[in-house]
């Protein structure tokens, strides 16, 4: 995926709603409620189009669409502009709870996101992952920790944004909600990386060296050479 394409979701889901809110409210003189409602149209249409285009039920897309539409309708019915801000927290909390439940059920949801980043499409790493997942409790624990961290991060973001929505001015929370989201995501990457990703990378590298280096090609051989080289850092071996 190109860098331009990678920024499309960010622009549509964050920049457009926030920018259009101020345009409608300050530029066109709309009420706070109306501005919030109209600024939600683009992300709502985007998630709806995603469902229609794929011709399949995408759980996350459907959840976001549902929360957007229900939040919009409830806000117009109740006249509560702050409810429009809380609806975004509803998405985070629903996903966070889903992630934590998946850990309890023994099928950590975030593994689907993390595994491709670590395996990198290589047969030796894929085989090493399968061996570790079936035979290493430390590996499985790190896998669970990754999902737990993200579940807690999303729930924490939800709580902070709800508190802010009902204690701070709406105009402030429109932009502060985005800041809270960015800080939460950055914290999630740092904590999950330290507690789960780096240990799992190291275990994968060691497993490749022990079981697959002989037939895995030059890349795996290079990893094993790095692993035994004096002064090599754990991060370097894991890469």
Secondary structure as GFF3:
##gff-version 3
##sequence-region A 1 239
A	DSSP	alpha_helix	3	10	.	.	.	ID=ss1
A	DSSP	pi_helix	11	15	.	.	.	ID=ss2
A	DSSP	alpha_helix	16	22	.	.	.	ID=ss3
A	DSSP	pi_helix	23	27	.	.	.	ID=ss4
A	DSSP	alpha_helix	32	39	.	.	.	ID=ss5
A	DSSP	alpha_helix	41	54	.	.	.	ID=ss6
A	DSSP	alpha_helix	59	78	.	.	.	ID=ss7
A	DSSP	alpha_helix	81	104	.	.	.	ID=ss8
A	DSSP	alpha_helix	111	119	.	.	.	ID=ss9
A	DSSP	alpha_helix	123	135	.	.	.	ID=ss10
A	DSSP	alpha_helix	137	167	.	.	.	ID=ss11
A	DSSP	alpha_helix	170	192	.	.	.	ID=ss12
A	DSSP	pi_helix	193	197	.	.	.	ID=ss13
A	DSSP	alpha_helix	198	207	.	.	.	ID=ss14
A	DSSP	pi_helix	208	212	.	.	.	ID=ss15
A	DSSP	alpha_helix	218	228	.	.	.	ID=ss16
A	DSSP	alpha_helix	234	238	.	.	.	ID=ss17
###
